[in-house]
Amino acid sequence: MGGWGVVLVCLLLCAGAPPSWSDPDDEACLTHLSESLEDPTKALQNWTKSTFANACSGFTSYLQGATCNNGRIYKLSLTNLSLRGTISPYLSNCTNLQSLDLSSNALTGPIPSDLQSLVNLALLNLSSNHLEGEIPPQLAICAYLNVIDLHDNSLTGPIPQQFGLLVRLSAFDVSNNRLSGLIPPNLGNRSGNFPRFNASSFEGNKDLYGYPLAPLKSRGLSILAIVGIGLGSGFVSLVLSFTAVCIWLRVTEQKMTSEEGKISQLMPDY
């Protein structure tokens, strides 16, 4: 085979073989995420250091749950895998990430504010876990977010007012948490005759209020109950007091009548 033939064979072999390197940021991202997760069902068997070092080749992914674009991870979908542990703040190293779905697992701990570094993120789904703490307002820095789904967790505190500035947001769900405070007006405002997001996006948070949720009837009933108890107590006190006065007057009158009888008996007849 001539020299040019050897060169051509080498080029073909090199083109067909995956590269022996990966983006160092993606590698750090995946390594730390793997360390923060527990995988009791062994669903992520190929999540190893050797795979992290060669996770992507162009648009081909060698890592379960990952999708690649131009040699970078742009989508992570690890849903319903019974994963435990916490969400690593080093996910922020996957700077090309556009979709992060860790829903329907058993993850605990807070949502890392470091996710603000994922400036290309369009979808964030962390629903149906056991996440705690407040929703980081820094997520509003991810201006391309179209979907934020955090329902069925144990998140507390207010919905960040900054989320109202996410003009691309088309799906938003924080139902069934422990959130409190006023719903940001820009999330519940009307677009024509319809709210931007309906009540189902916010239900299941007993201390959350504002449009599009219905008025807190339970609080109104509590106030009415308090007023009713107050009025009832006052009325009972008035009746008891009136009864006591009547009894006192009756007894006094009987005593006076008795005394008058005694006096009349002692007086001589004329």
ABEGO torsion letter per residue (X at the ends): XBAAAAAAAAAAAAAABBBABBBAAAAAAAAAAAAABBBAAGABAABBAAAAABABBEABBABBGBBBBGGBBABBBBBGAGBBEBBBAAAAABAABABBBABGBABBEBBBAAAAABAABABBBABGBABBEBBBAAAAABAABABBBABGBABBEBBBAAAAABAABABBBABGBABBEBBBAAAABBBEABBABBAAAABGBAABBEOABBBBAAAAAAAAAAAAAAAAAAAAAAAAAAAAAAAAAAAAAAAAAAAAAAAAAABBBX
